[in-house]
């Protein structure tokens, strides 16, 4: 199961935009940006455990 999340993390890195490089303020983030942050956090957390 961990390998699946590692592959997903690599796909996320290539396909999804980096919100930290774009300096997105979490207070002013849109719902889509929050969803994207949550998804990336979930995948990263599970790929490291």
C-alpha positions as CSV (number, residue, x, y, z in Angstrom):
1,X,0.0,0.0,0.0
2,X,2.9,2.3,0.8
3,X,4.2,1.9,-2.7
4,X,1.0,3.1,-4.2
5,X,1.2,6.4,-2.2
6,X,4.9,6.8,-3.3
7,X,3.8,6.6,-6.9
8,X,0.9,9.0,-6.3
9,X,3.3,11.4,-4.6
10,X,5.6,11.4,-7.7
11,X,2.5,11.9,-10.0
12,X,1.3,14.8,-7.8
13,X,4.7,16.4,-8.0
14,X,4.7,16.3,-11.8
15,X,1.0,17.1,-12.5
16,X,-0.3,19.3,-9.7
17,X,0.9,22.9,-9.2
18,X,3.0,23.8,-6.2
19,X,1.1,26.2,-4.0
20,X,4.1,27.1,-1.9
21,X,6.1,28.2,-4.9
22,X,3.1,30.4,-5.9
23,X,3.1,31.8,-2.4
24,X,-0.6,31.0,-1.8
25,X,-1.8,32.5,1.5
26,X,-3.8,29.8,3.4
27,X,-6.1,32.4,4.7
28,X,-7.0,33.7,1.3
29,X,-7.0,30.2,-0.5
30,X,-9.9,29.1,-2.5
31,X,-11.8,25.9,-1.8
32,X,-10.1,24.2,-4.7
33,X,-6.7,25.2,-3.3
34,X,-7.6,23.8,0.1
35,X,-8.7,20.6,-1.5
36,X,-5.4,20.4,-3.4
37,X,-3.4,21.1,-0.2
38,X,-5.4,18.4,1.7
39,X,-4.9,15.9,-1.1
40,X,-1.1,16.5,-1.3
41,X,-0.8,16.3,2.5
42,X,-2.8,13.0,2.7
43,X,-0.7,11.4,0.0
44,X,2.6,12.7,1.4
45,X,1.7,11.6,4.9
46,X,0.8,8.1,3.8
47,X,3.9,7.7,1.6
48,X,6.2,8.5,4.5
49,X,4.6,6.3,7.2
